[in-house]
């Protein structure tokens, strides 16, 4: 068989034996413009297309009934051969994407298509693939049949913003993440440069898997924000209106200013990238719900983070300004500290900060408390009176004699609370923490006294009676005595 199609050509042969249960052997060879071939198959989703296709296909199948030939018979056949596409460019209807410079060589292996090499660009993002399109013939000809892509994927530059663009809506709503019920993949990815909104990274290496409308990110390592990040996580897209995201990330030597900047200051405006400097190491567990337009429901956010910051700086942080009346003017405008460790928890739109010690260039202080997403704070601060070097009359007027001397070195601690709006918090003497400190010190001192008595008189922790001979009196007779300690 020989035919021409607008300058292209098709050659082939057909052999049929046994018309009761026929065996069919077909060979097809063609070189034609892709535009002309799509006209034959009447593909109405393509707006425009160009490029060349070279096809060399061989088909073998034995049918049970020649009168009932079906697509399933074609899919289950023994299919072999090769396909090559060159310089293919196309656009799809109702899609904002440009598909350009598609080139590839493929081999048929029954239902699968082996990818020897496949390259191209999608709206400026380039790719190169090697691997398999599995079940490709069934996917092409049978409704609801899935396709599986197993491949190595490489890109010099991948812009996720443009890949997810829908061409509909305005602003961020033009970007939508969706999960096809028919497409599943397992990609070993290597992306030299990745960008999404303000975030960018280099040398991205890992595994990307989609199964049953759930996306898995496995052991993915990236260089970003002057450090390294290791990611593992899932996005469950079975509910098409609200996704669930679970993520575990390990940050190593990351620039904390860039971290806050690239992640949009994590949706809050109190501590932003303008306030922070330093290098952070952290292990973070994160979960939340996510809309298809990639908006996070803040009420659903749960985060547990072990954080360690080195060479840190806190610049013009508003709540600290309220302490300025107790220190030298400008002393807390720019606080520097060498190392800060803490475990931060975020739940129900509240950031919980356990007690931490900040040894800074300005002064040393301890702080714990909580901070809501609506910018309300409840901080408890502890400072050394010896480091408070502001106006003495301001201290006397506000605090009177409310100091706690406790460390045996003649130093005095001051307890303050900060509550209300982070923009203008109320600072006052923290009587609750002071009482807690007094009770703690008394308990510690009582324990020390008990220890002294036990060591002096030979008492163990389980027996109130002496474990060694008591001292003799002047008459030479031993006198027994008992010491009892009232626990209340």
Residue, then its C-alpha position, 0 to 999 in steps of 0.5 A: x500500500x502506498x499513499x501520499x498526504x499533502x507531501x507526506x507519504x504512507x507505505x504499508x502491507x496487510x496480511x490476513x490468514x484464516x478468515x474464521x479466526x483470522x491472524x492479522x499481520x500489518x506493517x505501516x511506515x510513514x513520514x508526514x506532517x503532524x498537522x495532516x495526520x491530526x486531520x485524519x483522526x479529527x482531534x478537536x482539542x488542538x488549536x494549532x500544530x506543526x512538525x514532522x512525524x516518522x512512524x515505523x509500526x508492526x502489528x500482529x494479532x489473532x482474533x476469535x471473531x473477525x466480525x467483532x473487531x474491537x479497540x481492546x483487540x488492538x490494545x492487546x496485540x503484539x505491537x513493535x516498531x519506532x516513532x520519531x517526532x521533530x520540531x513539533x509546536x502546538x497549542x491546545x484550546x482554552x490553554x495558556x501554554x505554549x508547547x514548543x520544540x518537541x523532539x523525541x525518539x520512541x519504541x513500541x513494546x506492545x501497550x507501552x511506549x519506550x522513551x529513548x529521548x524526549x525533549x521540549x519546552x512548556x511555557x518556557x520550562x524545558x524538559x528532557x525525559x527517558x523511560x516509559x509511557x506504560x499502557x499508552x495505547x489503551x490510554x489513547x483509545x479506551x475511555x477512562x484507561x490510565x497511563x503510567x509514566x516511569x521516567x528520569x526527568x531533567x530540566x535546566x529551568x522549571x517555572x511552576x507558576x507558569x506550568x500551573x497557570x490556567x488562563x482563567x481568574x485573576x491574580x493567584x487564582x490563575x494558578x491551579x494545582x489539579x490531579x488527573x484520575x487517568x495520569x500516574x507517574x514515578x519521576x526521578x527528577x533533576x532540576x537545575x533551577x526551580x522557581x515558584x512565586x518568590x521561592x527559588x532553588x537549585x540542584x533539585x534532586x529527588x523523586x516525584x510520585x503520583x498515585x490515585x490523585x495523591x502526590x508524593x515527594x520523596x527524599x528530595x534535596x534542594x539548594x536554596x536560601x544559601x543552604x540545603x533542604x531535604x523534603x518528604x511529603x504528600x498532597x492528597x487531592x482526592x477531594x477536588x476542592x480541598x487538599x491535605x498536605x503533610x510535610x517533613x523538612x530538614x533545613x541546614x545552614x539556611x539564611x533565615x531572612x530569605x526563608x521568611x521572604x521566600x515563604x511570604x513571612x508564613x502569612x503573618x506581618x509581625x516577624x518578617x524578613x525585614x526583622x531577621x538575620x542569621x543562619x538556621x538549622x531546623x527539623x520541621x513537621x507541617x500539616x494543613x489543608x490547601x485549596x487547588x489555588x494553593x491558598x492555605x487555611x491558617x486554621x488548619x496549620x499545625x507545625x512542630x519545629x526544632x530550631x537552632x539559629x546562629x549569628x542571629x539578629x533581631x531588628x526593630x522588633x516592635x514588642x521589644x521597643x516597649x522595653x526600651x524605657x528600662x534600657x539605654x535608648x536604642x539598645x533593643x533596636x538591633x539585638x544580636x545573639x550567637x546561638x538560639x535554640x528552641x522548639x516552636x509549635x503552631x496550632x489553632x492559629x497560635x504560635x507557642x514559644x517555650x522558655x528560651x534564653x537569649x544571650x545578646x549583644x545588648x543584654x541577656x534575657x529569658x522569654x516564653x509565651x504565645x503569639x496569635x495569627x491576629x498579632x496578639x501576644x502574651x510574652x513573659x520576660x525575665x531580665x537581670x536588674x544589673x543590665x537595666x541601665x535606664x532612668x531609675x525613676x521610671x523603674x521605681x515609679x512602675x515597679x517599686x520593690x518588685x524584684x527577686x534576688x536569687x542567684x547568690x551572686x548579688x544579681x537581681x532578676x526582674x519579671x515582666x509580662x507583655x500582653x495585647x497587640x504586638x504593635x503596642x503591647x502592655x508591659x507590667x510587672x509579672x507577679x505570677x512568674x515572680x511567685x513561681x520563682x519564689x516557690x521554686x527557690x524555696x523548694x530548691x533551698x529546702x531540698x538543699x537543707x534536707x541534703x545537708x542534714x542527711x549528710x551530717x547525720x548519716x540519714x539515707x533517702x529511705x530511712x529517717x534513722x541513722x545508718x551509722x553510730x550516733x555520737x556519744x555524750x559526755x557520760x559515755x552513753x549513746x543517746x538516740x534522737x530523730x529529726x522529722x521534716x514537715x513536707x508542708 
